[in-house]
Amino acid sequence: MPERIATNGIHLNVATAGSGPAVVLVHGFPHTWRLWDEIIGPLSRTHRVIAPDLRGFGASTRAPDGYDAGTLAADIGGLLDALGEPTAAVVGIDAGAPVAFLLAARKPERVRKLVLMEAVLGGLPGAEDFAKPWWFGFHAVPGLAESVLIGHEAEYIDFFLKAGTRGRGVSPELRDAFADAYAGEEALRCAFSFYRALPGSARQIAGHRLTMPTLAIGADPVGRALERQLRPVADELAGHLIPDCGHIIPVDRPGELLDILVPFLAAA
């Protein structure tokens, strides 16, 4: 069962499993740590898997501020301190990708390997042909999305879960877990605060290099855009594109994801 762990002045809800070299799994929107349900077990055979709810998401502290990628990255660094892990491999998808990027860029001594999936990193060139989805603007307007969506959170979450799996959807149990996590004005405010902080996060990301082995994984709709962004700023980069896979890779194609992750994490 997850536990709440103090870090950076807040409490993160964190699921852990296994033993060995640490690997941190960082979810996006509209997810929680449960995004990694099919990934945690296999990885925990050889690693200590750490899967937190980000600040304000799931059962973590609904903080009034701190939703820029730099602060969220500091939360993860503090979590590693609290768990006694000097280093970790870090895996981030969607909203978790800029968090993972900045932790690796700012604290390269803490991140052994970095995996980024299905995200476009503001502040880096190379993704000019990728059009931002409509909801980025909707979420960015302070107070608007919360007022419109109250009472219809589950239907809104359903849209992303179906689109992110190319219409295949997720199990009813996982769907309900995600819908419950985003129910209510405060839950929505925290989630959308990430989008409202994106301009500042983009400024934080610009100008950094990645010195550790890095893996970019794309699917639909991001494809190779993230790999193109990372190519000029990563010392050692591999790229993979998973065919017939929606945006929510760990749910839509967990087996294919593990086929890529496991050897990358195991390599010397």
C-alpha positions, 0 to 999 in steps of 0.5 A, a space after each residue: 500500500 502507498 504511504 505518505 512521505 514528507 519532502 520539500 515541505 509537503 507530503 507525497 503519496 508514494 507506492 514502493 515495491 522490490 529491492 535493488 537499484 532505485 527507479 522512480 516512475 513519474 506520472 502525468 495528467 490525468 493519472 496518479 501512481 496507478 498509471 504504473 500498475 502493469 509496470 511496477 511488478 515486473 520492474 520490482 523483480 530487479 529494482 526498488 520501484 518508487 511511484 509517487 503521486 506528484 504534488 497536488 495529484 492523487 493523495 499527495 498534498 494539495 499545495 497552494 503553489 509549486 507546480 512548476 517543473 523545477 519545484 516538482 523535480 525538487 519534490 522528487 529529489 527530496 523523496 529520494 533523500 527521505 527514502 535513503 536513495 542517493 541515486 535512481 533511474 528516473 522515468 517520466 511521461 507526459 506532465 512527468 517528463 519535464 519534472 524528470 528532465 529537470 531533476 536529471 539536468 539539475 542533479 545529474 549526480 542523482 540520476 543514473 539513467 533517464 527515460 522520457 515518454 510522450 511529452 513535448 518539452 517547452 523551451 527546447 527546439 525541435 517540436 515546432 511541427 507538433 501542435 499543442 492540444 486544445 486543452 492546454 489553453 483551456 487548462 491555463 486560464 485561471 479558474 475556468 476549467 474548474 468552474 466548467 468541469 465540476 460535476 463532470 470530472 469523470 466524463 472529462 477523464 474518460 475523454 483522455 483515457 479513451 483518446 490516450 489508448 486509441 479508443 481501447 480504454 482502461 479497466 473500469 477499476 483503473 478508470 474509477 481510480 483516476 476519476 476519483 483522484 480528480 473529483 472536486 474543485 481542489 483536485 482540478 485546481 492542482 492539476 491545472 496549476 501544472 499547465 498554468 506554470 508551463 511558461 515558467 517551466 519552459 524557462 527552467 528547461 532551456 539551456 540544460 544538458 543531459 549527461 546520463 544515458 537517456 531514452 526517448 519513447 514515443 507513440 501517438 501523438 508525440 511520435 519522434 518530436 521528443 527525440 528530436 528535442 533531446 538529440 541536441 542536448 543529450 550526450 547519449 540518447 536512444 529513441 524508440 517509437 512504439 507502433 499502434 500505441 496511444 499516448 498512455 503507453 504504460 496502460 496501452 502497451 505495457 508489455 512493449 514498454 517493458 521490452 524497452 525499459 528492462 534492458 535499458 535499465 539493466 545495461 551497464 
